Amino acid sequence: MSQASKIALLKEMLDSAEANLRSAKQILNEMTGGSSAKSQYTAMAEKVGTMSSNAERHVIEGVFDGQNMIGPDKKTYSVPANYASKSKLIPGDILKLTIMEDGSFVYKQIGPVERKKIIGTLTYEDGQYKVIANSKAFKVLLASVTYFRAEVGDRVTIIIPELEESDWAAIENVLPKSSDGDDKDFDDLDI
């Protein structure tokens, strides 16, 4: 293993250790009654969300939390992972859910939040895919990983909320590898 590869591996290991510490702090904070990201999105949903019904459909507007939509009624509505992945939904996005008379759910993104793109390394720990970027571990949907055919260790571009802290990100793309198998150096790119 080359010197550069060892340094890159050590950096990834340190990033992962920092991410584990942050995750442990978050769990501790949630267990001791601290504010969680879910309560942040619940509060947003209460402000911006709406509900309406007629004989043919029920319409709910809410906030995407990284996996689900939280409605103004504080209920969690399951968002199909394929839709969230292909639409590159990120926490804070406003969604409209139409529940049709036959029971089918139709989602539409109606209010995307400000976004920024960063580059990180795909990892897998504790049964969850994550991207280590900017010294933080961002959770990503399995559907995104499989859609892009990403593998652990791949360098990926992710989308995160520009203004809010988030535990979740959407995969934008997998960065190509050079012909010798090493990742190209994309750290200097201004995305």
TORLO-811202 format. One record per residue (C-alpha): x, y, z; residue number from 1. Coordinates in pm, 1 decimal. Example, Ala and Ser with C-alpha at 12.3 -4.5 7.8 and 13.67 -1.06 7.14 Angstrom:
         X         Y         Z   nr
    1230.0    -450.0     780.0    1
    1367.0    -106.0     714.0    2
// end
This chain:
         X         Y         Z   nr
       0.0       0.0       0.0    1
     142.2     336.1    -100.6    2
     205.6     623.0     141.6    3
     -78.4     826.2     -15.9    4
    -319.5     531.2      20.1    5
    -226.7     487.5     385.7    6
    -283.6     858.0     452.6    7
    -620.9     845.9     276.1    8
    -719.6     537.6     477.5    9
    -616.2     701.4     805.8   10
    -814.4    1014.2     718.0   11
   -1124.0     804.3     643.8   12
   -1079.5     615.0     972.7   13
   -1054.8     942.4    1167.5   14
   -1359.7    1081.4     986.5   15
   -1552.2     765.5    1071.7   16
   -1447.6     784.9    1439.0   17
   -1562.3    1148.6    1453.2   18
   -1893.5    1050.7    1292.6   19
   -1942.1     773.7    1549.8   20
   -1881.5    1021.9    1832.1   21
   -2136.5    1262.3    1682.6   22
   -2388.9     979.1    1646.6   23
   -2333.1     874.0    2008.8   24
   -2382.4    1234.3    2123.1   25
   -2702.1    1259.6    1919.9   26
   -2842.0     937.7    2070.2   27
   -2751.3    1056.9    2417.8   28
   -2914.0    1393.6    2347.2   29
   -3232.9    1221.2    2229.1   30
   -3237.4     991.3    2533.4   31
   -3199.4    1282.8    2773.8   32
   -3477.0    1486.4    2612.9   33
   -3269.2    1713.8    2392.5   34
   -3411.8    1841.2    2066.6   35
   -3391.6    1601.9    1775.9   36
   -3397.5    1656.7    1403.0   37
   -3743.5    1499.4    1391.7   38
   -3882.3    1766.2    1624.7   39
   -3721.5    2029.9    1399.8   40
   -3908.2    1895.9    1095.6   41
   -4228.1    1847.7    1295.3   42
   -4217.6    2216.3    1389.8   43
   -4155.9    2310.0    1024.5   44
   -4446.5    2089.8     911.7   45
   -4681.1    2256.7    1161.3   46
   -4588.8    2596.4    1012.8   47
   -4593.1    2521.3     639.7   48
   -4810.6    2211.9     611.9   49
   -5176.3    2201.7     512.1   50
   -5447.3    1939.3     491.6   51
   -5758.4    1930.9     274.8   52
   -6009.6    1668.5     167.0   53
   -6288.8    1612.4     -78.5   54
   -6480.5    1304.7    -191.2   55
   -6209.1    1194.6    -432.5   56
   -5885.9    1267.4    -249.4   57
   -5710.5    1381.1      63.7   58
   -5419.9    1629.0      21.2   59
   -5147.1    1676.8     282.8   60
   -4848.7    1910.3     256.9   61
   -4556.6    1836.7     485.3   62
   -4180.7    1833.6     531.0   63
   -3937.0    1560.9     422.4   64
   -3712.6    1449.1     711.2   65
   -3467.0    1234.0     514.8   66
   -3684.1     922.4     492.5   67
   -4046.4    1023.1     545.3   68
   -4282.4    1318.1     521.9   69
   -4404.6    1472.8     844.0   70
   -4748.0    1629.0     813.1   71
   -4895.3    1924.1    1000.7   72
   -5086.2    1665.3    1207.9   73
   -4743.9    1539.9    1335.6   74
   -4802.2    1205.7    1160.9   75
   -4528.4    1038.4     960.7   76
   -4609.7     943.4     601.2   77
   -4392.3     686.9     424.5   78
   -4217.2     823.6     114.5   79
   -4110.4     556.8    -136.7   80
   -3730.3     533.7    -125.2   81
   -3708.6     515.7    -505.2   82
   -3901.4     842.9    -539.3   83
   -3690.8    1014.9    -270.7   84
   -3372.3     888.3    -432.8   85
   -3453.4     976.2    -793.9   86
   -3597.7    1315.4    -693.1   87
   -3289.4    1379.5    -477.1   88
   -3503.0    1486.9    -183.2   89
   -3322.8    1630.1     117.5   90
   -3446.1    1717.0     466.3   91
   -3656.0    2031.5     471.0   92
   -3806.3    1985.2     123.5   93
   -4180.5    2052.9     115.7   94
   -4389.0    1770.9     -30.8   95
   -4752.6    1736.6    -128.5   96
   -4910.9    1397.2     -73.4   97
   -5236.8    1319.9    -249.8   98
   -5415.9    1013.4    -116.5   99
   -5652.7     904.3    -392.2  100
   -5994.6     748.6    -343.4  101
   -5850.5     405.8    -427.9  102
   -5588.3     445.5    -151.0  103
   -5288.5     516.9    -372.1  104
   -5033.2     773.5    -255.2  105
   -4899.0    1030.0    -502.4  106
   -4610.8    1252.4    -388.8  107
   -4487.0    1572.7    -547.9  108
   -4200.9    1796.9    -439.6  109
   -4342.4    2150.6    -419.8  110
   -4083.5    2342.3    -219.6  111
   -3717.0    2247.1    -239.5  112
   -3489.9    2399.3      24.5  113
   -3163.0    2575.1     -64.8  114
   -2900.0    2313.4    -145.8  115
   -2527.0    2271.5    -159.8  116
   -2312.4    1991.6    -295.7  117
   -2013.1    1836.8    -125.7  118
   -1790.5    1537.1    -193.7  119
   -1737.4    1247.9      44.9  120
   -1664.9     876.8      78.4  121
   -1937.9     612.9      95.4  122
   -1923.6     390.8     406.3  123
   -2145.7     127.9     566.2  124
   -2180.1     100.2     941.7  125
   -2446.2     -14.1    1185.1  126
   -2667.5    -135.6     898.3  127
   -2677.5     208.6     732.1  128
   -2501.5     357.4     430.8  129
   -2337.3     688.9     511.8  130
   -2117.5     939.0     334.3  131
   -1828.4    1087.8     529.7  132
   -1786.6    1449.3     417.0  133
   -1680.0    1770.6     591.0  134
   -1594.0    1564.4     903.5  135
   -1953.5    1443.4     936.1  136
   -2138.6    1122.0     851.7  137
   -2450.7    1180.6     641.4  138
   -2703.5     897.8     608.6  139
   -2811.3     813.0     253.8  140
   -3093.2     594.6     127.5  141
   -3015.1     239.7      16.5  142
   -3218.0     310.1    -299.5  143
   -2969.5     585.5    -391.0  144
   -2672.5     356.3    -335.9  145
   -2821.0      83.1    -555.5  146
   -2949.1     327.1    -821.1  147
   -2599.4     468.8    -872.0  148
   -2435.8     124.7    -823.4  149
   -2213.6     281.4    -560.1  150
   -1978.5      72.9    -350.9  151
   -1823.7     129.8     -10.4  152
   -1512.5     341.4     -58.8  153
   -1647.3     524.4    -365.7  154
   -1618.2     902.3    -373.6  155
   -1964.0    1052.5    -422.3  156
   -2117.9    1394.7    -461.6  157
   -2400.4    1450.9    -215.4  158
   -2663.5    1720.5    -176.9  159
   -2735.5    1864.4     168.2  160
   -2943.5    2156.4     295.6  161
   -2743.1    2477.4     266.1  162
   -2876.2    2650.2     576.9  163
   -2988.4    2373.3     814.8  164
   -2792.3    2099.6     989.2  165
   -2893.0    1759.7     858.0  166
   -2817.4    1396.0     930.0  167
   -2936.1    1296.2     580.2  168
   -2812.4    1367.8     229.5  169
   -2908.2    1272.1    -125.2  170
   -2653.9    1116.7    -360.0  171
   -2603.5    1332.6    -667.9  172
   -2354.9    1104.3    -843.7  173
   -2060.4     867.2    -806.0  174
   -1726.4    1015.3    -908.5  175
   -1527.1     817.4   -1164.3  176
   -1214.4     626.7   -1073.1  177
    -893.9     657.6   -1268.1  178
    -773.7     368.9   -1482.6  179
    -526.8     252.4   -1213.7  180
    -813.8     202.8    -966.3  181
    -736.8     501.5    -746.1  182
    -988.6     781.2    -707.5  183
    -920.1    1094.5    -901.9  184
    -852.0    1394.2    -683.6  185
   -1180.6    1583.0    -681.1  186
   -1119.3    1758.9    -350.4  187
   -1013.2    2078.2    -527.8  188
   -1328.8    2105.0    -736.3  189
   -1567.4    2386.9    -659.6  190
   -1905.6    2217.9    -680.6  191
// end
